[in-house]
Amino acid sequence: QVQLVESGGGAVQAGGPLRLSCAASGRTFSTYLMGWFRQAPGKEREFVAAVSPNGGFTYYADSMKGRFTISRDNAKNTVSLQMNSLKPEDTAVYYCAARLWSGVLKLTTDEYAYWGQGTQVTVSS
């Protein structure tokens, strides 16, 4: 069982940065694939980024490449999402997610087993 708690959301102007963090419970954090997803009002939850258990491999949605960076600190049981050059269309609730590593980095929403409660990010123009 893994419990995830996101933090760092808030309001920011377009073009600005924001850093989200996710704290995970449990002693086996380093065996989990970690991902970030987001959901805007009236839209389906969409994939943002994922990082392999050792942090060596990352994967991003095309619209986030070059602007967002996912990273993890296994010693602190945390995963972060650094978001730069934010746009109003990045406004959404951002969720941290986890599942035991299966060797696959590209997973769908339904394939993640554990979810945080989400943190709101609002980007104004």
C-alpha beads as a LAMMPS data file, in Angstrom:
LAMMPS data file: protein, C-alpha beads

125 atoms
124 bonds

1 atom types
1 bond types

-500.0 500.0 xlo xhi
-500.0 500.0 ylo yhi
-500.0 500.0 zlo zhi

Masses

1 110.0

Atoms # bond

1 1 1 0.000 0.000 0.000
2 1 1 1.257 3.470 -0.907
3 1 1 -0.188 6.767 0.199
4 1 1 0.576 9.856 -1.852
5 1 1 0.242 13.496 -0.838
6 1 1 0.789 16.292 -3.338
7 1 1 1.806 19.846 -2.504
8 1 1 3.031 22.975 -4.218
9 1 1 0.018 23.902 -6.270
10 1 1 -1.209 27.456 -6.506
11 1 1 -1.836 30.409 -8.769
12 1 1 0.816 31.684 -11.152
13 1 1 0.958 34.023 -14.106
14 1 1 1.566 32.722 -17.603
15 1 1 5.242 32.221 -18.306
16 1 1 6.070 31.590 -14.680
17 1 1 7.336 28.468 -12.939
18 1 1 5.840 26.210 -10.322
19 1 1 7.165 23.124 -8.600
20 1 1 4.924 20.332 -7.398
21 1 1 5.975 17.704 -4.914
22 1 1 4.520 14.356 -3.943
23 1 1 5.401 12.605 -0.706
24 1 1 4.946 8.846 -0.585
25 1 1 4.550 6.589 2.395
26 1 1 6.047 3.118 2.649
27 1 1 9.488 1.569 2.604
28 1 1 9.420 0.327 -0.980
29 1 1 9.180 3.650 -2.808
30 1 1 12.191 2.780 -4.918
31 1 1 10.295 -0.116 -6.502
32 1 1 7.508 2.080 -7.861
33 1 1 7.010 3.798 -11.162
34 1 1 5.875 7.347 -10.381
35 1 1 3.765 9.514 -12.615
36 1 1 2.040 12.867 -12.781
37 1 1 -1.359 13.359 -14.366
38 1 1 -3.679 16.335 -14.631
39 1 1 -7.364 16.947 -15.093
40 1 1 -8.897 20.179 -16.276
41 1 1 -12.585 20.980 -15.695
42 1 1 -14.793 19.048 -18.081
43 1 1 -11.890 17.042 -19.461
44 1 1 -10.520 13.564 -18.928
45 1 1 -7.479 12.966 -16.780
46 1 1 -4.372 13.088 -18.940
47 1 1 -0.812 11.872 -18.586
48 1 1 1.903 14.441 -17.868
49 1 1 5.139 12.632 -17.040
50 1 1 6.588 9.470 -15.525
51 1 1 9.890 8.424 -13.969
52 1 1 11.344 4.954 -13.495
53 1 1 12.144 3.632 -10.007
54 1 1 15.816 4.592 -10.118
55 1 1 15.139 7.913 -11.811
56 1 1 17.142 6.946 -14.837
57 1 1 14.317 6.989 -17.333
58 1 1 11.643 9.624 -17.864
59 1 1 8.751 9.996 -20.252
60 1 1 6.679 13.080 -21.052
61 1 1 3.524 13.930 -22.881
62 1 1 4.411 15.803 -26.051
63 1 1 2.904 19.102 -24.897
64 1 1 5.057 19.070 -21.746
65 1 1 8.402 18.216 -23.301
66 1 1 10.949 20.936 -22.740
67 1 1 8.791 22.743 -20.184
68 1 1 8.237 20.157 -17.442
69 1 1 10.819 18.044 -15.618
70 1 1 10.001 15.065 -13.425
71 1 1 12.476 13.878 -10.818
72 1 1 12.529 11.744 -7.689
73 1 1 14.476 11.412 -4.478
74 1 1 14.259 7.846 -3.238
75 1 1 16.003 8.726 0.007
76 1 1 13.184 11.138 0.831
77 1 1 10.333 9.188 -0.825
78 1 1 9.414 12.153 -2.980
79 1 1 8.748 12.853 -6.630
80 1 1 8.665 16.354 -8.063
81 1 1 7.407 18.084 -11.156
82 1 1 9.154 21.292 -12.140
83 1 1 6.922 23.253 -14.472
84 1 1 8.315 26.179 -16.444
85 1 1 6.846 28.507 -19.046
86 1 1 3.372 27.784 -17.782
87 1 1 0.394 28.486 -20.008
88 1 1 -3.257 29.098 -19.122
89 1 1 -4.067 25.726 -20.682
90 1 1 -1.905 24.077 -18.010
91 1 1 -4.584 24.990 -15.476
92 1 1 -5.789 21.753 -13.895
93 1 1 -5.729 19.592 -10.821
94 1 1 -2.437 17.716 -10.833
95 1 1 -2.248 14.201 -9.438
96 1 1 0.644 12.046 -8.365
97 1 1 0.319 8.329 -9.119
98 1 1 2.262 5.136 -8.474
99 1 1 2.398 1.482 -9.366
100 1 1 4.888 -1.289 -8.875
101 1 1 7.504 -1.270 -11.588
102 1 1 6.733 -3.706 -14.382
103 1 1 9.465 -2.599 -16.717
104 1 1 7.115 -0.407 -18.725
105 1 1 7.366 3.362 -18.539
106 1 1 4.399 4.269 -20.711
107 1 1 1.237 3.364 -18.842
108 1 1 -2.329 4.529 -19.057
109 1 1 -4.311 6.145 -16.275
110 1 1 -6.043 2.855 -15.452
111 1 1 -2.742 1.033 -15.011
112 1 1 -1.653 3.130 -12.043
113 1 1 -2.676 1.638 -8.707
114 1 1 -2.275 4.502 -6.246
115 1 1 -3.291 8.141 -6.468
116 1 1 -2.927 11.274 -4.438
117 1 1 -5.754 13.677 -3.728
118 1 1 -4.543 16.244 -6.236
119 1 1 -3.314 19.821 -6.079
120 1 1 -4.778 22.741 -8.019
121 1 1 -2.633 24.692 -10.464
122 1 1 -4.128 27.861 -11.918
123 1 1 -2.293 29.797 -14.615
124 1 1 -3.593 33.258 -15.441
125 1 1 -2.926 35.146 -18.650

Bonds

1 1 1 2
2 1 2 3
3 1 3 4
4 1 4 5
5 1 5 6
6 1 6 7
7 1 7 8
8 1 8 9
9 1 9 10
10 1 10 11
11 1 11 12
12 1 12 13
13 1 13 14
14 1 14 15
15 1 15 16
16 1 16 17
17 1 17 18
18 1 18 19
19 1 19 20
20 1 20 21
21 1 21 22
22 1 22 23
23 1 23 24
24 1 24 25
25 1 25 26
26 1 26 27
27 1 27 28
28 1 28 29
29 1 29 30
30 1 30 31
31 1 31 32
32 1 32 33
33 1 33 34
34 1 34 35
35 1 35 36
36 1 36 37
37 1 37 38
38 1 38 39
39 1 39 40
40 1 40 41
41 1 41 42
42 1 42 43
43 1 43 44
44 1 44 45
45 1 45 46
46 1 46 47
47 1 47 48
48 1 48 49
49 1 49 50
50 1 50 51
51 1 51 52
52 1 52 53
53 1 53 54
54 1 54 55
55 1 55 56
56 1 56 57
57 1 57 58
58 1 58 59
59 1 59 60
60 1 60 61
61 1 61 62
62 1 62 63
63 1 63 64
64 1 64 65
65 1 65 66
66 1 66 67
67 1 67 68
68 1 68 69
69 1 69 70
70 1 70 71
71 1 71 72
72 1 72 73
73 1 73 74
74 1 74 75
75 1 75 76
76 1 76 77
77 1 77 78
78 1 78 79
79 1 79 80
80 1 80 81
81 1 81 82
82 1 82 83
83 1 83 84
84 1 84 85
85 1 85 86
86 1 86 87
87 1 87 88
88 1 88 89
89 1 89 90
90 1 90 91
91 1 91 92
92 1 92 93
93 1 93 94
94 1 94 95
95 1 95 96
96 1 96 97
97 1 97 98
98 1 98 99
99 1 99 100
100 1 100 101
101 1 101 102
102 1 102 103
103 1 103 104
104 1 104 105
105 1 105 106
106 1 106 107
107 1 107 108
108 1 108 109
109 1 109 110
110 1 110 111
111 1 111 112
112 1 112 113
113 1 113 114
114 1 114 115
115 1 115 116
116 1 116 117
117 1 117 118
118 1 118 119
119 1 119 120
120 1 120 121
121 1 121 122
122 1 122 123
123 1 123 124
124 1 124 125
